Amino acid sequence: MAADKHNSWSYTEGLPEEDDTLLRARDRSHELGVTAVTPAVGAALTVLAAATKAVTAVEVGAGAGVSGVCLLRGLGPQAVLTTIDADVDHLRAAREAYSEAGIPSNRTRTISGRASDVLPRLTDAAYDLVFIDADKGGLPAYVDQATRLLKAGGMLIINDALDQDRVPEPAVREPSTNTLRQVGKLVRDDESLVSALLPTGTGLLLAVKQRS
């Protein structure tokens, strides 16, 4: 008998044990009406940040700091995370989570503004990791900017790449779902990237910028 994929997903999501800092950040996410990354995605972010040995990282979409704390826990002690969000309440909650996690203030930089305005002002090929968890409509432009920002060997991570599991359903033609399908194909077909789509959470699209 074939194993139940849903049971495997549930087990994977339930395996990470989150501490009080992350649980409080999740509570603030709920209060602000934002969807935090799942526990399994958070654990994956920590591992990926550690594996890349990133020193400079960008996060598009602060939420209430859950993903930022997970990234910072994987980044080295000298690494700096730049978090971009248009909502000052989200950034305030993220800073509170970073503080509660014991992250020194010089390791974080929060920028208030729309990603479409902020990303073009960041330096070419200056970042080791870019994590995107933001509005779906802006994703194609964000991915284009992220590819520019990444150093050779740098990693792009896109959360909710399966759009709440709707991307695999051909009958679903929601704008966000169509956008995620477009983004998946753009990343797959970009010769400067090597990529993989993981079913963790509601889809985690990973890509590494190849060295020339």
N, C-alpha and C positions, 0 to 999 in steps of 0.2 A: 504494500500500500504506500502511495506517495505521501511524503510528509506535508503537513499543512503549512504553507508559506506564512500565513498570518501568525501562527504560533511562533515561528522563527522570528518574525518581526517584533512581536510582543516581547519575546525573551530578550532580544537585542536591546530594545528600548528600556527594559526594566533592569538590565545588568548594571549600568553605572550607578554609583551611590553619590548623590550630591550633598554637599555640606550646607550649613545654615546660610552662608553667604549667597550661594546660588538659589536656595529656596526662597530667601527674602527677595532676591532680584526677580524671581518668577512671580512672587506675589505683587511686586510693583508693576510687572508687565501686565498682569491681569487688571490691576487698577487703572492703568493707562490705556487698556484696550488694545495692546499689541501682542502679537503671537511670538513667544520666545522660541528659540531653536529647541528641538527635543533633546532629552538627556543623551541619547546616542549620538546625535549630531554634535552636541557640546563636547562629548568625550572625543569624537573624531577630530574636532577642531584643535583640541589640546595636543593630540598625537601628531596631527599634520603640522602644526606650528613647531613642535619639537623636532620633527623629522626634517623639516626644511632648514632648520637652524637660522630662521629668519631674524634679521636685525631691524628691518624696517617693514612695517605692515600697515595696510589701510583696511578699514572696515566701513562699508557703505550701508548705513542703517544701524543705529545704535540699539534699537529696542529699549530695554531697560538695563542693559549691561550684562545679560547672561552670556551672550556669545563673546563679548569683549573680555570678560573674566576668563572664559575658557581658552581663548586665544592667548591672553597674557600669561596664563599658567603654563603654556607650552613654550612660549618665547623665552629666550635667554635673558639674563639679568640686565643686559645692556640694551635690549631691544625696546623700540618705541612703537606704540600703536596709535595711529591717527584714526579717529572715529568721526564720521560725517553724518549729520542728520539735520533736517530742516526744523525739527520740533525741539524747542529748548527744554521742554519737560522731559523728553526722552534723554537728552544729553545730561540733564541734571541727575536723573535716575541712574544713568550709566556711571557718572562720576561717583555717585554714592556707592554703587556696587564695587567700583575699583578701589575706593578707599577702604571699604569693609574687607576686601580681599587682601589688604595690606600692600597694595601696589603703590610704589613711590610716584608722586605726582609728575616727576620728570620723565616717567616712562609712558605717559599718555598725553595725547593732544586731541581735544575735542573741537570740532569746527561746526558752527551753526550755519547752515545754508543748504540749498538744493544741490544734490550731487552733480547735476548737469552743469551747475555754475562752478562748483569747487574743483571737481576732478580735472578739468582742463588747466587749472592753475598749478597743479602738482607737477613735479619734475619728471621728465622722461627717464625710463630705465633706472629708477631710484629705489624701487621697492621689491622686497623678496616675496611678499605675499599680499594678495588682495582678496578680501572676503566680501561678497555682495549678498545682502538680504534686504532688498528694498523694493520699491514699486515696480511692478512687472512691466508697465509701459515703457519705462526708461531703460530696461535691461540691455537692449541691443547697443545703445549708446554707452552704457556703463561698461559693458564687456569690451567695446572698442577702446575706451579710455584705459581700462585695466591692462589690456595687452600692451599699450604704449608705456604704461607706468612700470611694468614688470621688468626686472633685470633678466638676463638670460639665466635659465634655471629656476626662475621664480614661479610661484604657484598661484593660480586663480581658483577660487572656491565659490560656487553659487549655491545658495540654499533654496529649498523648495523648487528644485529643478523639474519635478514632476507635477507641479501645480496641484498640490493636494491629491495626487494620484490620478489626475484627469488626463495627463498627457498621453498615456497609452490607450485611451478610449477614443477610437476614430470618430464616434458620433458627437463627441464634445467639441464644440466650436467656439467656446468662450474666448473673448479677446486675450485674456491672460494666458489661456492654454495655448492658443495659436502662437503667442509671443514666445512662450517657453519652447515650443517645437522649433520655431525659427532659430532661437538662440542655441539650442542643442545642435542643430545642423550647422550653424555658423561656426561654432567652436570645433565641431568634428571636422569640418572642411578647411579650417585655417591651417595652412601648411607650417605655420610658425609654432603651432601648439600640438602637444600630444594629450589626449583627453580620455576620461572614463566617466560614466554615469553610474553612481551607486544608488541603491534603493534605500539607503539609510534615511530615517526620518521620512520626509516627503520628497526625497530626491536630493542628492548632493552631486553636483557636476564639478569634476576636478579637471584642471588642465595645467600643464607645465610648459612654459615658454622655452623652446629648444635653443640650445647654444649654436651659434653660427659656425 
